[in-house]
């Protein structure tokens, strides 16, 4: 007698995707395609004249479909810019909090400076979306979401410097001066590099920026620690 073959099956059956789930997935996929199409248009010479019509044509969809996802082209731009800042925030949140403040600050500056490696479309997008007139055209909900991410980035920076103050390697300064001086310097350096192309791929510029910021707020013990390479 031949042995009986027993066919094994999974105890849990695979649940078929519902119509609603398929529609949600398709909606998300289409939205992603719209965002990618819009971003690609920021790589051209006429990137400041991007329109919904151009975005729809690039995504190979109807103009009405775009409006099913976004109420305006400004909201499309904002969503792309928010995504950039979310990626930056994720990098900054990964900095080891167990490091001394000086090590955390160096890592923060390095991650923030990595924005200079954005491609042309990413740089153009960031500069366009930083304009006050653009921000004012956005919905309250979008401005609040974006503002929360930016506040989280600034908050991480201030937290690192406050730790350095407690370690007595950074001078005691109020939060507004920390943002007005060190953070504004860092933020401005990235924007300047986008305009003159002097940032990306130039590690010596990052070293110079770190030195400028650290020595500008360091105490005497902090300067000695920095010069030791700690």
URTA-V364410 format. One record per backbone hydrogen bond with DSSP energy under -0.5 kcal/mol. NH is the residue of the N-H (numbers start at 1). CO is the residue of the C=O. E is the energy in kcal/mol with one decimal. If there is no record, write none. Layout:
# URTA-V364410
nh=NH co=CO e=E
nh=NH co=CO e=E
This chain:
# URTA-V364410
nh=6 co=4 e=-0.6
nh=7 co=5 e=-0.6
nh=8 co=6 e=-0.6
nh=13 co=11 e=-0.6
nh=22 co=18 e=-2.3
nh=23 co=19 e=-2.2
nh=24 co=20 e=-2.3
nh=25 co=21 e=-2.4
nh=26 co=22 e=-2.4
nh=27 co=23 e=-2.5
nh=28 co=24 e=-2.3
nh=29 co=25 e=-2.3
nh=30 co=26 e=-2.5
nh=31 co=27 e=-2.2
nh=32 co=28 e=-2.3
nh=33 co=29 e=-1.9
nh=34 co=30 e=-2.1
nh=35 co=31 e=-2.3
nh=36 co=32 e=-2.3
nh=37 co=33 e=-2.2
nh=38 co=34 e=-2.4
nh=39 co=35 e=-2.4
nh=40 co=36 e=-2.1
nh=41 co=37 e=-1.2
nh=42 co=38 e=-0.5
nh=42 co=39 e=-1.4
nh=43 co=40 e=-1.3
nh=44 co=41 e=-1.1
nh=47 co=44 e=-1.1
nh=49 co=46 e=-2.3
nh=50 co=47 e=-0.9
nh=55 co=51 e=-2.3
nh=56 co=52 e=-2.9
nh=57 co=53 e=-2.3
nh=58 co=54 e=-2.4
nh=59 co=55 e=-2.3
nh=60 co=56 e=-0.6
nh=60 co=57 e=-0.5
nh=61 co=56 e=-2.5
nh=65 co=62 e=-0.6
nh=66 co=62 e=-1.3
nh=67 co=63 e=-1.6
nh=68 co=64 e=-0.8
nh=68 co=65 e=-0.5
nh=69 co=65 e=-0.6
nh=69 co=66 e=-1.4
nh=70 co=66 e=-2.4
nh=76 co=72 e=-1.1
nh=77 co=73 e=-2.6
nh=78 co=74 e=-2.7
nh=79 co=75 e=-1.9
nh=80 co=76 e=-1.9
nh=81 co=77 e=-2.5
nh=82 co=78 e=-2.9
nh=83 co=79 e=-1.9
nh=84 co=80 e=-1.8
nh=85 co=81 e=-2.2
nh=86 co=82 e=-2.5
nh=87 co=83 e=-2.0
nh=88 co=84 e=-2.0
nh=89 co=85 e=-2.7
nh=90 co=86 e=-2.1
nh=91 co=87 e=-1.6
nh=92 co=88 e=-2.3
nh=93 co=89 e=-2.5
nh=94 co=90 e=-0.8
nh=94 co=91 e=-0.7
nh=95 co=92 e=-1.3
nh=99 co=96 e=-1.5
nh=104 co=100 e=-2.1
nh=105 co=101 e=-2.7
nh=106 co=102 e=-2.2
nh=107 co=103 e=-2.0
nh=108 co=104 e=-2.5
nh=109 co=105 e=-2.7
nh=110 co=106 e=-2.3
nh=111 co=107 e=-2.6
nh=112 co=108 e=-2.7
nh=113 co=109 e=-2.7
nh=114 co=110 e=-1.0
nh=115 co=112 e=-1.5
nh=116 co=113 e=-2.4
nh=117 co=114 e=-1.8
nh=118 co=115 e=-1.8
nh=123 co=119 e=-2.5
nh=124 co=120 e=-2.7
nh=125 co=121 e=-2.4
nh=126 co=122 e=-2.3
nh=127 co=123 e=-2.4
nh=128 co=124 e=-2.5
nh=129 co=125 e=-2.6
nh=130 co=126 e=-0.7
nh=131 co=128 e=-1.1
nh=135 co=131 e=-2.2
nh=136 co=132 e=-2.4
nh=137 co=133 e=-0.7
nh=137 co=134 e=-1.2
nh=138 co=135 e=-1.4
nh=143 co=139 e=-2.5
nh=144 co=140 e=-2.4
nh=145 co=141 e=-2.3
nh=146 co=142 e=-2.6
nh=147 co=143 e=-2.7
nh=148 co=144 e=-2.0
nh=149 co=145 e=-1.6
nh=150 co=146 e=-2.3
nh=151 co=147 e=-2.4
nh=152 co=148 e=-1.8
nh=153 co=149 e=-1.9
nh=154 co=150 e=-2.4
nh=155 co=151 e=-2.6
nh=156 co=152 e=-2.0
nh=157 co=153 e=-1.7
nh=158 co=154 e=-2.5
nh=159 co=155 e=-2.3
nh=160 co=156 e=-1.9
nh=161 co=157 e=-2.0
nh=162 co=158 e=-2.6
nh=163 co=159 e=-2.0
nh=164 co=160 e=-2.0
nh=165 co=161 e=-1.8
nh=166 co=162 e=-2.0
nh=167 co=163 e=-1.7
nh=168 co=165 e=-1.2
nh=169 co=164 e=-2.5
nh=170 co=164 e=-1.3
nh=171 co=217 e=-3.7
nh=173 co=171 e=-0.6
nh=177 co=174 e=-0.7
nh=178 co=174 e=-1.6
nh=179 co=175 e=-1.8
nh=180 co=176 e=-1.9
nh=181 co=177 e=-2.5
nh=183 co=178 e=-2.1
nh=184 co=179 e=-0.9
nh=185 co=181 e=-2.3
nh=186 co=182 e=-2.0
nh=187 co=183 e=-2.9
nh=188 co=184 e=-2.6
nh=189 co=185 e=-2.1
nh=190 co=186 e=-1.7
nh=191 co=187 e=-1.8
nh=192 co=188 e=-2.5
nh=193 co=189 e=-2.0
nh=194 co=190 e=-1.6
nh=195 co=191 e=-1.4
nh=196 co=192 e=-2.1
nh=197 co=193 e=-1.8
nh=199 co=193 e=-0.6
nh=202 co=199 e=-1.7
nh=203 co=201 e=-0.5
nh=205 co=202 e=-1.3
nh=206 co=202 e=-1.0
nh=207 co=203 e=-2.2
nh=208 co=204 e=-2.0
nh=209 co=205 e=-2.1
nh=210 co=206 e=-2.6
nh=211 co=207 e=-2.3
nh=212 co=208 e=-2.4
nh=213 co=209 e=-2.4
nh=214 co=210 e=-2.7
nh=215 co=211 e=-2.4
nh=216 co=212 e=-0.9
nh=217 co=213 e=-0.7
nh=217 co=214 e=-1.3
nh=218 co=214 e=-1.5
nh=219 co=169 e=-2.1
nh=223 co=219 e=-2.5
nh=224 co=220 e=-2.0
nh=225 co=221 e=-2.3
nh=226 co=222 e=-2.4
nh=227 co=223 e=-2.5
nh=228 co=224 e=-1.3
nh=229 co=226 e=-1.5
nh=230 co=225 e=-1.8
